[in-house]
Amino acid sequence: MAKLSDTQLTILSAACQREERNVYPITSKLTGGALDKVLKSLLAKGLIEEVSAKRDEVVWRTDDDGSRLTLRATDAACDAIGIAESAPASSPEGTRPREKADTATRGRKGRGRAAKSKGRAATAKAGSTAPAKAKRAQSKTTGTKQEKLIAMLRRKEGATVDEVVRALDWLPHTVRGAIAGALKKKLSLQVESEKIEGRGRVYRIAE
């Protein structure tokens, strides 16, 4: 995967932690042409995609046929920055990747989603119990690594990106994305950094 800038990591981290992975509102301070350039780069990398915009969603652009399109982070983006568990793996109901389909096809898809939704509701009402093995599998998420990251940054000596990479088996851009998005933006933690001779840039959570 190509290296991502801090701005791109911040945008993707925020999007992957939203319920429907919406890119908007943009958390970066970039605006205008500079922001458009960053978003087009993420589109080209397949890390965000165009989807039909709901009435109250920010519109990225309007297609030639009048369709209103917004942007959403893809599975690849959330997997890459290590916080895929913060958002649903499939397309949320009410949004869909842009496609060219006739009215009959869209109608069949709509009925199919409604039937699946009704089935899930019935299953939940019946109070089905997941096997213990499945529950253990669900607990093995990146959220556990996020807790380890927070613990490392709460230490008096803090931690460098390389130290976190070795401890959590993450890529460097995943560490930076988690700090900028999950810790600073989502959890509102005050993460400070300073360059220390012999170690490099060290990150700490201010208490």
N, C-alpha and C positions, 0 to 999 in steps of 0.2 A: 504494500500500500504506500502511495506517495506521502511524503512528509506534509503535515498540515501546519498552518500558521496558528499562532495563539488566537487570532480572531476567528478562524474557522473552527478551532476546538471549542471555543466559548459558545459559538452559535449551535454547534452540533450537540454539545453537552446539555444546553438548555432545552433544545428540541426533544432529545431522547428522554428527558425526564417529564415531559408533558403527557397528559393522558392520550392524546391523539398524535403526538410527535410533531405538532405544528411548529414550523420554523418561526412564525410570527407570534408574539412581538419579538423583534430582534433585540438581544441583550447587548450587542456591541454598540459602540458610539459611532461607528461608521454610518454615513448617509450617502444618498445620491449615487453618483457613478462609481465611487469606491466600493459601496456596499453591493451594487449590482455586479461588479466584477468578481467579488468574493462568492456571491451566490451562484453565478454562472459557472465558476470553477468547481463548486461543490456538485452542481448538476452534471457537469462533464465527468466527474469522478464517480457518479452513481451513488453519492452519499445523501443526496436529497432528490426528491422527485416532484413533478407537478401532479396535483390532484384537483378535482372539482371543489370549488370553494363554497362553503355554506353561506347563508345570508349574512351572518354576523362576523365572518372571517375576513382578514385582510387579503386583498386581491394582489397577487404577484403580477399577473398580466391577463389581458382578455384576448382570447383566440380569435382567429378570423371569422369563425362561425358565431361569435358572441359569447362563447363559454368563459366563465370566470374561473380562473385557476389560482390556487395558492400553493404553498410549498410544504412538504413534510419530509422528515428524516427517514431514511430507509433502514432496513434491518442491518445492512452492512455498516452503516454509520454507527449505530448503537453497539454493535458487536465490537467494532474497531476501538471505541473509546471505553469499553468495559462496563457499560451501564445499561445493557440491553434489557435487564430485568425491570427497569423503571418504566417501561412502556410496553403495550401489547405487541406480540410478535406478528399479528396479522393486521390487515387493514381494518380500522375501527368502523363500525356500522355508520353509514351516512357519508363516508368518504370513499373514494375509489381512485386508483391510478387512471390517468387520462386514457380513454380508449374510444375507438370508432365503432359503435354498435347501433343497430337499428332499434326502433321502439319496442318491437316484440322481444328482442333479446334482453333489453334492460328490464322489461316487465317480468320475465322469467327469473332473472337474477334477484329482483326485488322480492318476489314471492319466496324464493329459496332462502334469502336472508331472514325473512319473517318467520319461516318454518323453523330454521335453526335456532332463532332467538326464543321461540315458544318452547322448543325442546329443551334448551338450556334452563329456562325458567322452571319447567316441570321437574327437571332433575334436581335443581337446587331446593325446590319445595319438598321433594321426597326425602331430603336430608341424607343423601348418599355419603358414605364415609370412605375416604381414600385410604388405601393400604399404607401401613407404616413405612414401607420401602419407598413409596412415592413421596411421602412427606419428607423423608430424609433427603431425597434427591432434590426436592424443591428448596430445601434449606441451604444447599450447596450453590449459592449464587455469588455474584460479584459483590453483593452487599456485605458479605463477610469480609472480603478484601478491603472494602471501603472502611469498615470498622478498624481493621488493622492499620490502614493508612492514617486514620485519625489518631490512633494510639501512637504511631511513630512520630507524628507531627506535634503531639502534646508533650513529648519528652523534652527535657531541658536542652539537650543537644540538638533537637530537631532531626531532620533527615534531608539528604540530597536526593535528587531524582534517581541517580544511579543506585543509591542504597535502597530506595523503594522498588526499583526494577528488580534488584536481586532478591528482595524479601517477598515480593508478591508475584514475580514472574510476569510482569507487565512490560509493555513497550514504553519507551520514554514519552511518546506523545499521549499515551493513555494516562500516564501519571499526571502530566500537565493538564490534560483535559478534565480529569477527576478533581484536581485542585481548583481549577478555574470555574468548572461547572457545578459539580456535586457539592463541594465544600463551601465555596464562596457564594455561589448564586442560590442553590437550593437550600442549604443548611445555614446560610448567613454566618459562617464562621470567619473570623478575622485571621487570615493567613498572612504572615509576614515573611519576608525573605531577606537574607543578607549574604554577601560574598565573604567567605572565610578562607584565609590562606591555608592551603594544604587540603581543603575539602571541596572548595568550589561554592556554588550557591546553595545555601541551606534554608529550608522552609520550616516554619514553626507556627503553631496555632497560639495566638495571644490569648491568655486567660484573663 
